[in-house]
Amino acid sequence: MSRYKLTIEYHGGPFVGWQRQENGPSVQGAIEAALRQLGEAGATVAGAGRTDTGVHAFGQVAHIDLERDWEPFRLMEALNYHLKPDPIAILDVREVDESFHARFSAIERQYLYRIVNRRAPLAVEKGLAWRIAHRLDVDAMRAGAAHLIGQHDFTTFRSAQCQSASPVKTLDELRIEQDGDEIRMHIRARSFLHNQVRSFAGTLERVGAGKWDPVEVKNALDAADRSACGPVAPPYGLYLADVRYPD
């Protein structure tokens, strides 16, 4: 039995999310189906994070235990062949020690949330970013985001379905940059609550639109009450960008 680490990119549009479910196709299920085509019928894919319906990734990490000893490049090529035409790509395969776990060994996860701030609808990038027609004040959004950095009780920004044992998390970075019409939120932490990043994005949009003062983000955080959160941003602007592990 050998363990392999996979780095995975996918378009979340056709899937009910990362996790295998009975109500529709999942990324995990598609990869496990490809493994069955390779004669690895008992293999289960363990991911670093469970992205929701419609959420994308270009840095998801998973591990698999396989009966056969595979040369990593050949395994990557074989999986990509059998994943067609699903919008999933295995970017890298490495053999790792059995102590490695895609989820529990991770020391940091990085997300990207993309907003396109323009009047015209999206054509090429429809389903890949949140298009907002009204003008956003990025400096105000940065001021609001500053209240979220550090260790806090993030109950306000946690979905009712969240299964995390504690709402207390440490947010290491929430950086907002603008390039023309595109606004990118870069969010970094060891772990996240369910819907936390999308809750941040939807709340900060209210700040950028002038509906909230930046200090109201702090008030919402201190309330530790889900009803104090702004609207939850749509999933298609969100990307799992990277997962980091000890060297």
ChimeraX commands (.cxc) that place a marker at each C-alpha (Angstrom):
marker #1 position 0.00,0.00,0.00 radius 0.5
marker #1 position 1.41,3.39,-1.04 radius 0.5
marker #1 position 0.15,6.88,-0.23 radius 0.5
marker #1 position 0.04,9.67,-2.81 radius 0.5
marker #1 position -0.54,13.39,-2.45 radius 0.5
marker #1 position -2.60,15.00,-5.23 radius 0.5
marker #1 position -2.80,18.69,-6.10 radius 0.5
marker #1 position -6.09,19.36,-7.87 radius 0.5
marker #1 position -7.73,22.11,-9.89 radius 0.5
marker #1 position -11.44,22.15,-10.68 radius 0.5
marker #1 position -14.35,24.27,-11.85 radius 0.5
marker #1 position -17.02,23.87,-9.19 radius 0.5
marker #1 position -19.98,24.70,-11.43 radius 0.5
marker #1 position -21.10,21.15,-12.31 radius 0.5
marker #1 position -20.59,19.72,-8.82 radius 0.5
marker #1 position -22.50,19.62,-5.54 radius 0.5
marker #1 position -19.16,20.30,-3.88 radius 0.5
marker #1 position -15.99,18.44,-3.06 radius 0.5
marker #1 position -17.57,15.80,-0.83 radius 0.5
marker #1 position -19.25,12.70,-2.23 radius 0.5
marker #1 position -23.05,13.00,-1.92 radius 0.5
marker #1 position -26.12,11.20,-3.19 radius 0.5
marker #1 position -27.85,14.30,-4.59 radius 0.5
marker #1 position -25.44,14.95,-7.46 radius 0.5
marker #1 position -21.90,14.65,-8.82 radius 0.5
marker #1 position -18.98,15.60,-6.59 radius 0.5
marker #1 position -15.28,16.19,-7.20 radius 0.5
marker #1 position -14.33,13.46,-4.74 radius 0.5
marker #1 position -16.72,11.05,-6.43 radius 0.5
marker #1 position -15.34,11.81,-9.89 radius 0.5
marker #1 position -11.75,11.12,-8.80 radius 0.5
marker #1 position -12.77,7.89,-7.08 radius 0.5
marker #1 position -14.59,6.81,-10.25 radius 0.5
marker #1 position -11.38,7.47,-12.23 radius 0.5
marker #1 position -9.45,5.36,-9.73 radius 0.5
marker #1 position -11.87,2.49,-10.26 radius 0.5
marker #1 position -11.06,2.67,-13.97 radius 0.5
marker #1 position -7.42,2.12,-12.96 radius 0.5
marker #1 position -8.25,-1.00,-10.95 radius 0.5
marker #1 position -8.15,0.79,-7.58 radius 0.5
marker #1 position -11.75,0.09,-6.63 radius 0.5
marker #1 position -11.22,0.41,-2.86 radius 0.5
marker #1 position -9.45,3.77,-2.93 radius 0.5
marker #1 position -10.95,6.70,-1.02 radius 0.5
marker #1 position -9.86,10.27,-1.67 radius 0.5
marker #1 position -9.31,12.40,1.45 radius 0.5
marker #1 position -9.30,16.15,0.78 radius 0.5
marker #1 position -7.80,19.07,2.64 radius 0.5
marker #1 position -11.07,20.99,2.59 radius 0.5
marker #1 position -14.72,20.45,1.67 radius 0.5
marker #1 position -15.61,23.12,-0.84 radius 0.5
marker #1 position -19.33,23.82,-1.32 radius 0.5
marker #1 position -21.51,23.61,-4.41 radius 0.5
marker #1 position -20.14,25.89,-7.13 radius 0.5
marker #1 position -16.85,26.71,-5.37 radius 0.5
marker #1 position -13.69,26.35,-7.46 radius 0.5
marker #1 position -10.13,25.31,-6.65 radius 0.5
marker #1 position -6.73,25.61,-8.18 radius 0.5
marker #1 position -4.85,24.35,-5.13 radius 0.5
marker #1 position -6.97,21.64,-3.49 radius 0.5
marker #1 position -4.88,18.86,-1.95 radius 0.5
marker #1 position -5.93,15.27,-1.32 radius 0.5
marker #1 position -4.30,11.96,-0.51 radius 0.5
marker #1 position -5.06,8.41,-1.59 radius 0.5
marker #1 position -3.80,4.98,-0.53 radius 0.5
marker #1 position -3.35,2.61,-3.47 radius 0.5
marker #1 position -2.69,-1.12,-3.63 radius 0.5
marker #1 position -0.43,-0.79,-6.62 radius 0.5
marker #1 position 2.88,1.07,-6.65 radius 0.5
marker #1 position 2.47,3.85,-9.19 radius 0.5
marker #1 position 5.08,6.06,-10.74 radius 0.5
marker #1 position 3.63,9.51,-9.80 radius 0.5
marker #1 position 3.73,11.00,-13.30 radius 0.5
marker #1 position 2.00,7.95,-14.81 radius 0.5
marker #1 position -0.68,8.09,-12.10 radius 0.5
marker #1 position -1.29,11.79,-12.82 radius 0.5
marker #1 position -1.60,11.14,-16.56 radius 0.5
marker #1 position -3.90,8.15,-16.06 radius 0.5
marker #1 position -6.21,10.03,-13.70 radius 0.5
marker #1 position -6.44,13.02,-16.02 radius 0.5
marker #1 position -7.31,10.71,-18.92 radius 0.5
marker #1 position -10.17,9.06,-17.01 radius 0.5
marker #1 position -11.45,12.33,-15.54 radius 0.5
marker #1 position -12.37,13.66,-18.99 radius 0.5
marker #1 position -14.67,15.47,-19.71 radius 0.5
marker #1 position -15.18,16.63,-16.11 radius 0.5
marker #1 position -13.55,20.04,-15.41 radius 0.5
marker #1 position -11.03,18.51,-12.99 radius 0.5
marker #1 position -7.27,18.42,-13.47 radius 0.5
marker #1 position -4.66,16.62,-11.38 radius 0.5
marker #1 position -1.78,19.11,-11.40 radius 0.5
marker #1 position 0.75,17.10,-9.41 radius 0.5
marker #1 position 1.18,13.68,-7.80 radius 0.5
marker #1 position 3.82,12.84,-5.20 radius 0.5
marker #1 position 4.40,9.71,-3.15 radius 0.5
marker #1 position 4.36,10.60,0.54 radius 0.5
marker #1 position 4.90,8.95,3.90 radius 0.5
marker #1 position 1.86,7.30,5.49 radius 0.5
marker #1 position 1.99,9.92,8.27 radius 0.5
marker #1 position 0.89,12.60,5.76 radius 0.5
marker #1 position -2.80,13.51,5.87 radius 0.5
marker #1 position -4.22,16.04,3.44 radius 0.5
marker #1 position -6.54,17.54,6.04 radius 0.5
marker #1 position -4.87,17.04,9.41 radius 0.5
marker #1 position -1.28,17.74,8.33 radius 0.5
marker #1 position -2.19,21.12,6.80 radius 0.5
marker #1 position -0.84,24.19,8.59 radius 0.5
marker #1 position -2.48,26.83,6.39 radius 0.5
marker #1 position -5.25,27.24,3.83 radius 0.5
marker #1 position -5.51,30.13,1.40 radius 0.5
marker #1 position -8.69,31.26,-0.34 radius 0.5
marker #1 position -9.31,33.80,-3.06 radius 0.5
marker #1 position -12.61,35.61,-3.56 radius 0.5
marker #1 position -13.06,37.41,-6.89 radius 0.5
marker #1 position -15.39,40.33,-7.56 radius 0.5
marker #1 position -15.74,42.03,-10.94 radius 0.5
marker #1 position -17.02,45.54,-10.32 radius 0.5
marker #1 position -18.64,46.74,-13.54 radius 0.5
marker #1 position -22.03,47.49,-15.07 radius 0.5
marker #1 position -21.74,45.07,-17.97 radius 0.5
marker #1 position -22.54,41.40,-17.35 radius 0.5
marker #1 position -19.81,38.79,-17.47 radius 0.5
marker #1 position -19.42,36.92,-20.71 radius 0.5
marker #1 position -16.12,35.02,-20.70 radius 0.5
marker #1 position -15.94,34.76,-16.90 radius 0.5
marker #1 position -19.58,34.07,-16.11 radius 0.5
marker #1 position -19.66,31.66,-13.17 radius 0.5
marker #1 position -16.05,32.46,-12.24 radius 0.5
marker #1 position -16.53,35.72,-10.31 radius 0.5
marker #1 position -19.22,37.76,-8.54 radius 0.5
marker #1 position -20.22,40.64,-10.81 radius 0.5
marker #1 position -21.36,43.72,-8.86 radius 0.5
marker #1 position -22.75,46.61,-10.88 radius 0.5
marker #1 position -22.68,49.38,-8.25 radius 0.5
marker #1 position -19.33,51.00,-7.50 radius 0.5
marker #1 position -17.45,49.66,-4.46 radius 0.5
marker #1 position -15.12,51.68,-2.22 radius 0.5
marker #1 position -12.13,49.37,-1.83 radius 0.5
marker #1 position -10.47,51.52,0.85 radius 0.5
marker #1 position -13.62,51.25,2.99 radius 0.5
marker #1 position -13.63,47.48,2.46 radius 0.5
marker #1 position -10.00,47.30,3.63 radius 0.5
marker #1 position -10.88,49.28,6.74 radius 0.5
marker #1 position -13.72,46.88,7.50 radius 0.5
marker #1 position -11.54,43.82,6.84 radius 0.5
marker #1 position -8.94,45.03,9.35 radius 0.5
marker #1 position -11.37,44.30,12.20 radius 0.5
marker #1 position -11.41,40.61,11.27 radius 0.5
marker #1 position -7.67,39.92,11.47 radius 0.5
marker #1 position -6.46,37.92,14.46 radius 0.5
marker #1 position -8.06,35.43,16.83 radius 0.5
marker #1 position -11.78,35.93,17.34 radius 0.5
marker #1 position -15.05,34.16,18.00 radius 0.5
marker #1 position -16.38,34.10,14.43 radius 0.5
marker #1 position -19.89,32.89,15.30 radius 0.5
marker #1 position -21.37,35.77,13.28 radius 0.5
marker #1 position -19.63,34.51,10.13 radius 0.5
marker #1 position -20.38,30.81,10.63 radius 0.5
marker #1 position -23.25,28.96,8.96 radius 0.5
marker #1 position -25.84,27.19,11.06 radius 0.5
marker #1 position -24.70,23.89,9.50 radius 0.5
marker #1 position -21.06,24.35,10.55 radius 0.5
marker #1 position -19.70,21.24,12.30 radius 0.5
marker #1 position -16.54,22.82,13.74 radius 0.5
marker #1 position -16.08,22.17,17.46 radius 0.5
marker #1 position -15.34,25.85,18.17 radius 0.5
marker #1 position -16.14,29.17,16.47 radius 0.5
marker #1 position -12.80,30.58,17.64 radius 0.5
marker #1 position -10.32,30.82,14.75 radius 0.5
marker #1 position -7.24,32.87,13.94 radius 0.5
marker #1 position -7.40,34.81,10.68 radius 0.5
marker #1 position -3.84,35.52,9.53 radius 0.5
marker #1 position -4.62,37.62,6.46 radius 0.5
marker #1 position -7.53,39.29,4.71 radius 0.5
marker #1 position -5.91,41.39,2.01 radius 0.5
marker #1 position -7.94,43.22,-0.64 radius 0.5
marker #1 position -6.38,44.33,-3.90 radius 0.5
marker #1 position -7.85,45.99,-6.96 radius 0.5
marker #1 position -6.74,45.62,-10.57 radius 0.5
marker #1 position -8.98,47.58,-12.91 radius 0.5
marker #1 position -12.52,46.23,-12.51 radius 0.5
marker #1 position -11.42,43.20,-10.51 radius 0.5
marker #1 position -11.32,43.16,-6.71 radius 0.5
marker #1 position -9.56,40.21,-5.13 radius 0.5
marker #1 position -9.80,39.17,-1.49 radius 0.5
marker #1 position -6.90,37.00,-0.30 radius 0.5
marker #1 position -7.78,35.15,2.92 radius 0.5
marker #1 position -5.33,33.01,4.88 radius 0.5
marker #1 position -5.70,30.93,8.06 radius 0.5
marker #1 position -4.94,27.48,9.42 radius 0.5
marker #1 position -8.60,26.49,9.17 radius 0.5
marker #1 position -11.99,28.00,8.46 radius 0.5
marker #1 position -15.60,27.69,9.53 radius 0.5
marker #1 position -18.32,26.69,7.09 radius 0.5
marker #1 position -19.28,29.69,4.89 radius 0.5
marker #1 position -16.80,31.93,6.74 radius 0.5
marker #1 position -15.07,33.35,3.65 radius 0.5
marker #1 position -18.31,33.92,1.73 radius 0.5
marker #1 position -19.77,35.61,4.81 radius 0.5
marker #1 position -16.74,37.91,4.95 radius 0.5
marker #1 position -17.09,38.73,1.24 radius 0.5
marker #1 position -20.81,39.49,1.46 radius 0.5
marker #1 position -20.37,41.66,4.55 radius 0.5
marker #1 position -17.47,43.62,3.07 radius 0.5
marker #1 position -19.49,44.21,-0.11 radius 0.5
marker #1 position -22.01,46.06,2.07 radius 0.5
marker #1 position -19.16,48.22,3.39 radius 0.5
marker #1 position -17.87,48.90,-0.11 radius 0.5
marker #1 position -21.37,49.82,-1.28 radius 0.5
marker #1 position -21.67,52.40,1.54 radius 0.5
marker #1 position -24.49,50.50,3.28 radius 0.5
marker #1 position -22.29,49.71,6.30 radius 0.5
marker #1 position -19.66,51.82,8.01 radius 0.5
marker #1 position -16.35,49.90,8.39 radius 0.5
marker #1 position -16.72,49.85,12.20 radius 0.5
marker #1 position -20.01,47.96,11.79 radius 0.5
marker #1 position -17.93,44.91,10.79 radius 0.5
marker #1 position -16.39,45.00,14.28 radius 0.5
marker #1 position -19.85,45.41,15.82 radius 0.5
marker #1 position -21.10,42.39,13.88 radius 0.5
marker #1 position -18.06,40.34,14.93 radius 0.5
marker #1 position -18.49,41.29,18.60 radius 0.5
marker #1 position -22.18,40.37,18.49 radius 0.5
marker #1 position -21.28,36.68,18.00 radius 0.5
marker #1 position -24.71,36.30,16.40 radius 0.5
marker #1 position -25.32,34.90,12.91 radius 0.5
marker #1 position -28.17,37.36,12.36 radius 0.5
marker #1 position -25.63,40.23,12.57 radius 0.5
marker #1 position -23.80,39.00,9.46 radius 0.5
marker #1 position -24.19,40.63,6.08 radius 0.5
marker #1 position -25.49,38.60,3.13 radius 0.5
marker #1 position -23.48,35.52,2.14 radius 0.5
marker #1 position -21.64,36.06,-1.15 radius 0.5
marker #1 position -22.33,33.60,-4.00 radius 0.5
marker #1 position -20.12,30.51,-4.26 radius 0.5
marker #1 position -18.85,31.03,-7.80 radius 0.5
marker #1 position -16.47,33.84,-6.77 radius 0.5
marker #1 position -14.65,31.61,-4.29 radius 0.5
marker #1 position -11.50,29.56,-4.93 radius 0.5
marker #1 position -9.46,27.29,-2.68 radius 0.5
marker #1 position -6.11,28.66,-3.79 radius 0.5
marker #1 position -3.49,26.77,-1.80 radius 0.5
marker #1 position -2.91,24.41,1.12 radius 0.5
marker #1 position 0.42,24.53,2.94 radius 0.5
marker #1 position 2.19,21.80,4.90 radius 0.5
marker #1 position 5.31,21.63,7.08 radius 0.5
marker #1 position 8.47,21.54,4.97 radius 0.5
marker link #1:1,2 radius 0.2
marker link #1:2,3 radius 0.2
marker link #1:3,4 radius 0.2
marker link #1:4,5 radius 0.2
marker link #1:5,6 radius 0.2
marker link #1:6,7 radius 0.2
marker link #1:7,8 radius 0.2
marker link #1:8,9 radius 0.2
marker link #1:9,10 radius 0.2
marker link #1:10,11 radius 0.2
marker link #1:11,12 radius 0.2
marker link #1:12,13 radius 0.2
marker link #1:13,14 radius 0.2
marker link #1:14,15 radius 0.2
marker link #1:15,16 radius 0.2
marker link #1:16,17 radius 0.2
marker link #1:17,18 radius 0.2
marker link #1:18,19 radius 0.2
marker link #1:19,20 radius 0.2
marker link #1:20,21 radius 0.2
marker link #1:21,22 radius 0.2
marker link #1:22,23 radius 0.2
marker link #1:23,24 radius 0.2
marker link #1:24,25 radius 0.2
marker link #1:25,26 radius 0.2
marker link #1:26,27 radius 0.2
marker link #1:27,28 radius 0.2
marker link #1:28,29 radius 0.2
marker link #1:29,30 radius 0.2
marker link #1:30,31 radius 0.2
marker link #1:31,32 radius 0.2
marker link #1:32,33 radius 0.2
marker link #1:33,34 radius 0.2
marker link #1:34,35 radius 0.2
marker link #1:35,36 radius 0.2
marker link #1:36,37 radius 0.2
marker link #1:37,38 radius 0.2
marker link #1:38,39 radius 0.2
marker link #1:39,40 radius 0.2
marker link #1:40,41 radius 0.2
marker link #1:41,42 radius 0.2
marker link #1:42,43 radius 0.2
marker link #1:43,44 radius 0.2
marker link #1:44,45 radius 0.2
marker link #1:45,46 radius 0.2
marker link #1:46,47 radius 0.2
marker link #1:47,48 radius 0.2
marker link #1:48,49 radius 0.2
marker link #1:49,50 radius 0.2
marker link #1:50,51 radius 0.2
marker link #1:51,52 radius 0.2
marker link #1:52,53 radius 0.2
marker link #1:53,54 radius 0.2
marker link #1:54,55 radius 0.2
marker link #1:55,56 radius 0.2
marker link #1:56,57 radius 0.2
marker link #1:57,58 radius 0.2
marker link #1:58,59 radius 0.2
marker link #1:59,60 radius 0.2
marker link #1:60,61 radius 0.2
marker link #1:61,62 radius 0.2
marker link #1:62,63 radius 0.2
marker link #1:63,64 radius 0.2
marker link #1:64,65 radius 0.2
marker link #1:65,66 radius 0.2
marker link #1:66,67 radius 0.2
marker link #1:67,68 radius 0.2
marker link #1:68,69 radius 0.2
marker link #1:69,70 radius 0.2
marker link #1:70,71 radius 0.2
marker link #1:71,72 radius 0.2
marker link #1:72,73 radius 0.2
marker link #1:73,74 radius 0.2
marker link #1:74,75 radius 0.2
marker link #1:75,76 radius 0.2
marker link #1:76,77 radius 0.2
marker link #1:77,78 radius 0.2
marker link #1:78,79 radius 0.2
marker link #1:79,80 radius 0.2
marker link #1:80,81 radius 0.2
marker link #1:81,82 radius 0.2
marker link #1:82,83 radius 0.2
marker link #1:83,84 radius 0.2
marker link #1:84,85 radius 0.2
marker link #1:85,86 radius 0.2
marker link #1:86,87 radius 0.2
marker link #1:87,88 radius 0.2
marker link #1:88,89 radius 0.2
marker link #1:89,90 radius 0.2
marker link #1:90,91 radius 0.2
marker link #1:91,92 radius 0.2
marker link #1:92,93 radius 0.2
marker link #1:93,94 radius 0.2
marker link #1:94,95 radius 0.2
marker link #1:95,96 radius 0.2
marker link #1:96,97 radius 0.2
marker link #1:97,98 radius 0.2
marker link #1:98,99 radius 0.2
marker link #1:99,100 radius 0.2
marker link #1:100,101 radius 0.2
marker link #1:101,102 radius 0.2
marker link #1:102,103 radius 0.2
marker link #1:103,104 radius 0.2
marker link #1:104,105 radius 0.2
marker link #1:105,106 radius 0.2
marker link #1:106,107 radius 0.2
marker link #1:107,108 radius 0.2
marker link #1:108,109 radius 0.2
marker link #1:109,110 radius 0.2
marker link #1:110,111 radius 0.2
marker link #1:111,112 radius 0.2
marker link #1:112,113 radius 0.2
marker link #1:113,114 radius 0.2
marker link #1:114,115 radius 0.2
marker link #1:115,116 radius 0.2
marker link #1:116,117 radius 0.2
marker link #1:117,118 radius 0.2
marker link #1:118,119 radius 0.2
marker link #1:119,120 radius 0.2
marker link #1:120,121 radius 0.2
marker link #1:121,122 radius 0.2
marker link #1:122,123 radius 0.2
marker link #1:123,124 radius 0.2
marker link #1:124,125 radius 0.2
marker link #1:125,126 radius 0.2
marker link #1:126,127 radius 0.2
marker link #1:127,128 radius 0.2
marker link #1:128,129 radius 0.2
marker link #1:129,130 radius 0.2
marker link #1:130,131 radius 0.2
marker link #1:131,132 radius 0.2
marker link #1:132,133 radius 0.2
marker link #1:133,134 radius 0.2
marker link #1:134,135 radius 0.2
marker link #1:135,136 radius 0.2
marker link #1:136,137 radius 0.2
marker link #1:137,138 radius 0.2
marker link #1:138,139 radius 0.2
marker link #1:139,140 radius 0.2
marker link #1:140,141 radius 0.2
marker link #1:141,142 radius 0.2
marker link #1:142,143 radius 0.2
marker link #1:143,144 radius 0.2
marker link #1:144,145 radius 0.2
marker link #1:145,146 radius 0.2
marker link #1:146,147 radius 0.2
marker link #1:147,148 radius 0.2
marker link #1:148,149 radius 0.2
marker link #1:149,150 radius 0.2
marker link #1:150,151 radius 0.2
marker link #1:151,152 radius 0.2
marker link #1:152,153 radius 0.2
marker link #1:153,154 radius 0.2
marker link #1:154,155 radius 0.2
marker link #1:155,156 radius 0.2
marker link #1:156,157 radius 0.2
marker link #1:157,158 radius 0.2
marker link #1:158,159 radius 0.2
marker link #1:159,160 radius 0.2
marker link #1:160,161 radius 0.2
marker link #1:161,162 radius 0.2
marker link #1:162,163 radius 0.2
marker link #1:163,164 radius 0.2
marker link #1:164,165 radius 0.2
marker link #1:165,166 radius 0.2
marker link #1:166,167 radius 0.2
marker link #1:167,168 radius 0.2
marker link #1:168,169 radius 0.2
marker link #1:169,170 radius 0.2
marker link #1:170,171 radius 0.2
marker link #1:171,172 radius 0.2
marker link #1:172,173 radius 0.2
marker link #1:173,174 radius 0.2
marker link #1:174,175 radius 0.2
marker link #1:175,176 radius 0.2
marker link #1:176,177 radius 0.2
marker link #1:177,178 radius 0.2
marker link #1:178,179 radius 0.2
marker link #1:179,180 radius 0.2
marker link #1:180,181 radius 0.2
marker link #1:181,182 radius 0.2
marker link #1:182,183 radius 0.2
marker link #1:183,184 radius 0.2
marker link #1:184,185 radius 0.2
marker link #1:185,186 radius 0.2
marker link #1:186,187 radius 0.2
marker link #1:187,188 radius 0.2
marker link #1:188,189 radius 0.2
marker link #1:189,190 radius 0.2
marker link #1:190,191 radius 0.2
marker link #1:191,192 radius 0.2
marker link #1:192,193 radius 0.2
marker link #1:193,194 radius 0.2
marker link #1:194,195 radius 0.2
marker link #1:195,196 radius 0.2
marker link #1:196,197 radius 0.2
marker link #1:197,198 radius 0.2
marker link #1:198,199 radius 0.2
marker link #1:199,200 radius 0.2
marker link #1:200,201 radius 0.2
marker link #1:201,202 radius 0.2
marker link #1:202,203 radius 0.2
marker link #1:203,204 radius 0.2
marker link #1:204,205 radius 0.2
marker link #1:205,206 radius 0.2
marker link #1:206,207 radius 0.2
marker link #1:207,208 radius 0.2
marker link #1:208,209 radius 0.2
marker link #1:209,210 radius 0.2
marker link #1:210,211 radius 0.2
marker link #1:211,212 radius 0.2
marker link #1:212,213 radius 0.2
marker link #1:213,214 radius 0.2
marker link #1:214,215 radius 0.2
marker link #1:215,216 radius 0.2
marker link #1:216,217 radius 0.2
marker link #1:217,218 radius 0.2
marker link #1:218,219 radius 0.2
marker link #1:219,220 radius 0.2
marker link #1:220,221 radius 0.2
marker link #1:221,222 radius 0.2
marker link #1:222,223 radius 0.2
marker link #1:223,224 radius 0.2
marker link #1:224,225 radius 0.2
marker link #1:225,226 radius 0.2
marker link #1:226,227 radius 0.2
marker link #1:227,228 radius 0.2
marker link #1:228,229 radius 0.2
marker link #1:229,230 radius 0.2
marker link #1:230,231 radius 0.2
marker link #1:231,232 radius 0.2
marker link #1:232,233 radius 0.2
marker link #1:233,234 radius 0.2
marker link #1:234,235 radius 0.2
marker link #1:235,236 radius 0.2
marker link #1:236,237 radius 0.2
marker link #1:237,238 radius 0.2
marker link #1:238,239 radius 0.2
marker link #1:239,240 radius 0.2
marker link #1:240,241 radius 0.2
marker link #1:241,242 radius 0.2
marker link #1:242,243 radius 0.2
marker link #1:243,244 radius 0.2
marker link #1:244,245 radius 0.2
marker link #1:245,246 radius 0.2
marker link #1:246,247 radius 0.2
view
